[in-house]
Amino acid sequence: MGEGTDRKIELKGAAILILAAAVYGSGLVAQKAGMDSLGPFAFSALRFLLGAAALVPLMLIIEKRSTPEQKAERLSGKPLVIGCFICAVDLVFMVASQQIGLPYTTVGKAGFITSLYVILTPIAGVLFLKRKISHRVWVAAVMAVIGFYLLSLTGGMTSLNFGDGLMLIAAVSCTIYVYLMEYFSVKAEPVKFTMLQFLFTGGICAIFAIIFETTTMQDVINELAPILYAGLGICAIGYTLQMIGQKYVESSRATILLSSESLFSLFSGMIYYHELLSVREYIGCALIFSAIILTEIKINNKKDTENEQH
């Protein structure tokens, strides 16, 4: 294929990834809206079980088209179940933190604080996996901390909003999830693995909902639109768009495009909830987003390249 054709394919992939980011970012509005009648665990249970059900047809198609050799190479049986369950437990922490914290903060701030996982991920690699990262990532980490301070700690540490604190927990959980995906993605078929972990996540949330919450059929009917958007939109469509987009765009650039989710969450909060931030908070958002971009952009610096390869 010629250079022009390759460029068109890259642009197609980029457009698909930005669309996925828009689905993810605007999905925080649905998550917040779903809390009007439903508890956080009930909403999460319905969302993930619906997402799992939506992925079943795609999983069956992939299974049918897979060769015996491909099936033999993939994670299956007990190891597959254990892996999905471990990821599901982390997902429960992540979504529960988001769902419980959303009523106490804005959609825009929630999106930006959760996006801190992009900076936390390489730092965790240094601390726990002894990996090396470039100097620009450390600069990005400092920028992100300053941005988080401006966005959420306007009156110092004592002013940390309860919802903001839970979003920070969600960012940590998301960091752990990235490494879990890094480990299992090379071992398992992605759609089947995702469907099963969604199933486990929905099941765990359902147990907590039965124990701690009271849910009626009318509550479910009242929040049907947010449930459908979060389940079919975020879990099924968003994941599928990301999977297709990443076929045409390299991982480093794909992460930059997907990080625009934080901007879409900010815009969605403004449109649906008329959320407005102070000048200080907008500066915090700008610093966090700049840190995300700085973390992911490849710079032709010999020393940085050597650090990233070890």
Steps between C-alpha positions, in 0.01 A plus 500: 500500500613857432573770755170673422303182565686434826426855611128456428496179704673676792250787484215248495643329810553837673139601430372171643712540817380857553143374462576235764639772730182703446291198602713442812508868601130568450430172677580665834183705450301177468674359807408808702143511365449134587545582868170693517300186582755219520779434747859487368525120516161435340578736212846346452359147509241573232753689289764226495258210462346678201847566360591133540182390324567741213848351444379139484410508125838651411676243718317213329590633153868524595494152653342357183763661276798401718718212391577206735857629524383845611267349759779279636727803555241696698440503873209269587338301778585575863786748425261701281232507770752601771644775278155641421402493866815687609436769239134516603591566865717794392223625269256492792732726701532732202134530407380509861737790573370684194132430565509585870715809441316653202218662703765689701701646210452619143514279193785708359718476810426128529623443145823693549587349838434146374729579204790524744543125445697588186770654722461251787552202268866565406581613856357174637719316250807667651400440861375142475640351179839676501438642155672814374314801365611817329562835669195651328272257683631630832436855376148390401447351846589831666266685261220254579545543877486880463195464275328272752575756775345784299203288397408338832696653788403865472521544877788261569492134600206554737282610205531171308148426378365155593411434137841617377669265746296207369593595142864483604435146630339423162817626327714267716267208422521587131881494525486148643255405224744616231765259629247219533400556137866511398548155656181331379463664157778286354357183651124520435262584216405863585125495428440177693718621787318834512157336489586268790651773715191716434286204607698458825500876564124519456452194723715641784323836480163321504592323825595832663180659366286225656678537835526880527237647267130480430408489133154479343400433141372857481847625595646302210237635260568856619872465420464286187658759269820545709523120545476442125755769422747381764451133416473505121688825447797489737542126547404361161527772234784695662712189546432381145589840351824505700589149386438589133681834523810351656539270199595806294676725753813419702453468876684818603291717268183310583543580870531870420179490296313304769617744770272759335231320702570750779413791270176334390405443865557871569292609199225248583475630856465854368228402252289266714555632852608859424815439701741791508851500644698789640799643310727319748327168430523549122875558538517176701318316220739647242804389702367145544415466131840642401667250734308216334612611155861548615501150648390336176673703229813341359796737493805425284740524791765229524513501880122487534480216249758298688313551828171386350653185353618366837 
